[in-house]
Amino acid sequence: QNLPWQIAELHGQALHVRYPRDLTQLAGRLRAQPVSARLFWVHLQALSPAQVSLVEQAGDGAKRSLVYMNDGHSLFYWDVDEREPVLPRLVTRSIERFAGSEWQTLCFCNGGADLVNYPSRVGTLFGEGGWDLPRTVDRKVHRVMRALIDDGHDTLQLALQSAAAQGHQRWFYIRPQAWVGEPPFDHAFRSRFFSEHPEWRCRDQQGQPLGKMSIAFPEVRQQLNTILEEGLQRGANGLAIALVRALPLTWYEPPVLERLAEKQGANTSVPPPDDLDLRRIWGTFFEQWLEEIRDLLQRYQPDADSPRPLGL
């Protein structure tokens, strides 16, 4: 699918693509790479008079905000020298690099579903309780996160406060199906909630549990919502749900099959995953979760005309 990235008046002028402007503004390992952005394809298309009118009416709203993000791990690895002690300003130093730049929105990830990189009431710190971390980088990340928290630093709050001080938007995002790592990382990155509640996992057509948890169970949605709320409590004014890391969010769990029996009859065999009734039922659980997330946003922004961004 083709989506417009920039809208500009060229009037016969040549187009010069030059980005990024300053490699020193980039975080971690990207500063050491000779090429940190790659251009694969450009397509120019003239706008119709009606489209131009819409762009003019939108004003600055037609411009896309550039987003800088931490995916959960990278900040705690690339910006730390293993030979030095953990720096209290690790997080703020990284965020401050984007002050006064074209990057106007921070998108800060907790790391997984309820796998976190900050002190959490319900989440599991990355690498916590792991009996074997196969990569040096993972051992380093856990050491850095643990040391910051033990020293009393709330890394998520530091990130959001730093972005707010720069006048930036602040999004908090999660990967709702990253509860446990794939082998051989399943024993290193494993949610306590996931381990303690196998009854709430997704199930395949044969009823066997998968390495994902199902939002058909209200307890799973509540766990995810609590993590999202921790971001809002610390000052996030937007949420993003990253639909990656091998969905499904629902599959063939008892709540799903119960609704399917109501629709097709109790004696109907388990249908294939492309069954339309089944897919509509999956959609109802997802819609229910989105409504809960919107309620969360509204609770923390009751005076806003509409809730701040919910990204998918």
C-alpha positions in Angstrom: 0.0 0.0 0.0 1.3 3.4 -1.0 1.0 6.2 1.6 2.1 9.8 1.1 5.1 10.8 3.2 5.7 14.4 2.4 3.6 17.1 0.7 5.5 20.1 -0.7 5.3 22.7 -3.4 8.1 22.0 -5.9 7.0 24.2 -8.9 9.5 22.6 -11.2 12.4 22.6 -8.7 14.7 19.6 -8.4 14.1 17.3 -5.5 17.1 16.8 -3.3 16.8 14.0 -0.7 19.4 14.4 2.1 18.7 12.7 5.4 19.7 12.3 8.2 21.3 15.7 8.5 23.5 14.9 11.5 24.5 11.4 12.4 25.5 12.6 15.9 21.8 13.1 16.6 21.2 9.3 16.3 21.3 7.0 19.2 23.8 4.2 20.0 25.2 2.0 17.2 23.6 4.1 14.4 26.1 6.9 15.0 28.9 4.5 14.0 27.2 3.3 10.7 28.2 5.1 7.5 24.7 4.6 6.2 21.9 4.8 8.7 19.0 5.5 6.4 18.3 3.9 3.1 16.2 5.2 0.2 14.7 2.4 -1.9 12.0 4.0 -3.9 10.5 7.5 -4.6 7.3 8.2 -6.4 6.2 11.8 -7.1 2.5 12.4 -7.8 0.8 15.8 -8.5 -2.2 16.7 -6.3 -5.5 17.6 -7.9 -6.9 21.0 -7.1 -9.4 19.4 -4.7 -6.5 17.7 -2.9 -4.5 20.9 -2.7 -7.5 22.6 -1.1 -7.7 19.9 1.6 -4.0 20.2 2.3 -4.3 24.0 2.7 -7.2 23.6 5.0 -5.3 21.1 7.2 -2.3 23.5 7.5 0.3 22.0 9.8 -1.9 19.0 10.4 -0.9 17.8 6.9 2.7 17.4 8.1 3.8 14.1 9.6 5.5 14.2 12.9 8.8 12.4 13.1 8.9 9.8 15.9 12.0 8.7 17.8 11.6 5.5 19.8 13.2 3.0 22.2 12.1 -0.5 21.5 12.7 -1.7 25.1 16.3 -2.9 24.7 18.4 -0.6 22.6 18.8 2.4 24.8 20.1 0.2 27.6 22.6 -1.5 25.4 24.0 0.9 22.8 24.3 4.0 25.0 26.1 2.3 27.9 29.9 1.6 28.0 30.3 -1.8 29.6 33.6 -0.5 31.2 31.8 2.4 33.0 29.3 2.3 35.9 25.6 2.8 35.0 25.0 6.5 34.5 21.9 8.0 36.2 21.5 10.3 33.2 21.4 7.4 30.8 17.8 7.9 29.8 17.6 11.7 29.9 20.9 12.0 27.9 19.5 9.9 25.1 16.2 11.8 25.0 17.9 15.2 25.1 19.7 14.5 21.8 16.4 15.1 20.0 15.7 18.6 21.6 15.3 21.3 19.0 15.2 18.8 16.1 12.6 17.7 13.6 11.8 14.7 15.8 8.8 15.9 17.9 7.4 12.7 19.3 8.9 10.2 21.7 7.6 6.6 21.5 8.9 4.7 24.5 8.3 0.9 24.6 8.2 -1.1 27.8 9.7 -4.0 25.9 7.0 -6.6 25.6 3.5 -7.4 26.9 4.2 -7.1 30.6 8.0 -7.4 30.2 9.3 -4.1 31.3 12.3 -1.8 31.6 11.1 0.3 34.5 9.9 -0.4 38.1 6.4 -1.9 37.6 3.6 -3.0 40.0 2.7 -6.0 37.9 5.3 -6.4 35.1 8.4 -8.6 34.9 11.8 -6.8 34.4 13.5 -8.1 31.3 15.8 -11.0 32.1 14.6 -11.2 35.7 14.6 -14.7 37.0 16.2 -16.0 33.9 18.6 -18.9 34.6 20.6 -18.6 31.4 20.9 -15.5 29.1 22.6 -16.9 26.0 23.8 -13.5 24.6 26.1 -11.1 26.2 23.9 -8.2 25.2 20.9 -9.6 27.1 23.0 -10.0 30.3 24.2 -6.4 29.9 20.7 -5.1 29.4 19.4 -6.8 32.5 22.3 -5.6 34.5 21.8 -2.0 33.4 18.0 -2.0 34.0 18.4 -3.7 37.4 21.1 -1.2 38.5 19.1 1.8 37.5 16.0 0.6 39.4 18.0 -0.4 42.5 19.4 3.1 42.5 15.9 4.5 42.6 15.5 5.6 39.0 12.2 5.2 37.2 13.4 4.9 33.6 10.0 5.3 32.0 9.2 8.4 34.0 12.6 9.9 33.3 12.0 9.4 29.5 8.5 10.9 29.5 9.6 13.9 31.7 12.6 14.6 29.5 10.4 14.6 26.4 7.8 16.8 28.0 10.5 19.3 29.0 11.4 19.5 25.3 7.7 20.2 24.3 7.4 16.8 22.7 4.5 14.4 22.4 4.9 11.3 24.6 3.6 7.9 23.4 3.9 4.7 25.4 3.8 1.5 23.5 3.6 -2.3 24.1 3.9 -5.4 22.1 0.8 -7.3 23.4 2.0 -10.8 22.4 5.6 -10.6 23.6 5.1 -12.5 26.8 7.9 -15.0 26.4 10.9 -15.2 24.1 11.2 -17.9 21.4 13.7 -20.7 22.2 16.5 -20.4 23.3 15.4 -17.1 24.9 12.2 -18.5 26.5 13.9 -19.1 29.8 15.6 -15.7 29.8 12.7 -13.4 28.8 9.6 -14.9 30.5 6.7 -13.0 32.0 5.7 -14.2 35.5 2.1 -13.7 34.6 2.5 -15.9 31.6 4.2 -18.6 33.6 1.6 -18.5 36.4 -1.5 -18.6 34.2 -1.2 -21.3 31.5 -5.0 -21.5 31.6 -5.2 -18.1 29.9 -3.0 -18.9 26.9 -4.2 -19.0 23.3 -5.1 -22.6 22.1 -4.8 -24.1 18.7 -7.6 -26.1 17.0 -6.6 -29.2 18.9 -6.8 -27.4 22.2 -3.0 -27.3 22.8 -1.7 -24.1 24.5 0.5 -21.7 22.5 3.1 -19.3 23.6 0.7 -16.4 23.5 -2.0 -15.2 25.9 -5.6 -14.6 24.8 -7.4 -11.3 25.2 -10.6 -13.3 25.3 -9.9 -13.6 29.0 -10.6 -10.4 30.9 -7.7 -11.1 33.3 -5.3 -10.9 30.3 -6.7 -7.7 29.1 -6.5 -6.3 32.7 -2.9 -7.2 32.9 -2.1 -5.3 29.6 -4.3 -2.4 30.6 -2.4 -2.1 33.9 0.8 -1.8 32.0 -0.7 0.8 29.7 -2.0 2.7 32.7 1.5 2.8 34.2 2.6 4.8 31.2 -0.3 7.2 31.5 0.3 7.7 35.2 3.9 8.8 34.4 2.8 11.3 31.8 2.3 9.6 28.4 -0.3 11.4 26.3 -0.7 8.7 23.7 -0.6 4.9 23.5 0.5 2.6 20.7 -0.3 -1.1 20.4 2.4 -2.8 18.2 0.6 -5.7 16.5 3.8 -7.7 16.0 5.6 -10.7 17.5 3.4 -13.4 16.0 -0.3 -12.8 16.7 -3.0 -14.2 17.4 -4.5 -12.2 20.3 -7.2 -14.8 20.3 -7.5 -18.3 18.8 -9.6 -21.3 20.0 -10.0 -20.5 23.7 -13.1 -21.5 25.8 -14.6 -18.0 25.7 -14.2 -18.0 21.9 -15.7 -21.5 21.4 -18.7 -20.6 23.7 -19.6 -17.6 21.5 -19.1 -19.7 18.4 -21.5 -22.4 19.8 -24.1 -19.7 20.4 -23.7 -18.7 16.8 -23.4 -22.1 15.0 -24.7 -24.6 17.5 -23.1 -26.6 20.2 -22.5 -29.7 18.1 -20.7 -27.9 15.3 -17.1 -29.1 14.8 -14.2 -26.6 15.3 -14.0 -24.5 12.1 -10.8 -23.6 10.3 -9.2 -20.2 11.1 -10.7 -18.6 8.0 -14.3 -19.2 9.1 -16.1 -15.9 9.0 -18.1 -16.4 12.2 -14.9 -17.3 14.0 -13.1 -14.2 12.7 -16.0 -11.9 13.7 -15.9 -13.3 17.2 -12.1 -12.6 17.4 -12.9 -9.1 16.2 -15.5 -8.6 19.0 -12.9 -9.4 21.7 -10.4 -7.0 20.1 -13.0 -4.3 19.9 -13.8 -4.8 23.5 -10.1 -4.4 24.4 -9.9 -1.2 22.3 -12.9 0.2 24.2 -11.2 -0.5 27.5 -8.0 1.3 26.3 -10.0 4.3 25.1 -11.7 4.4 28.5 -8.2 4.5 30.0 -7.1 7.4 27.8 -10.3 9.3 28.6 -9.8 8.7 32.4 -6.4 10.5 32.3 -7.5 13.2 29.9 -11.1 14.0 30.9 -11.0 17.6 29.7 -9.7 16.8 26.2 -12.2 17.1 23.3 -11.1 13.6 22.2 -8.6 11.2 23.7 -5.0 11.5 22.6 -3.6 9.1 20.0 -4.3 5.4 20.1 -2.0 3.9 17.5 -2.2 0.4 16.1 
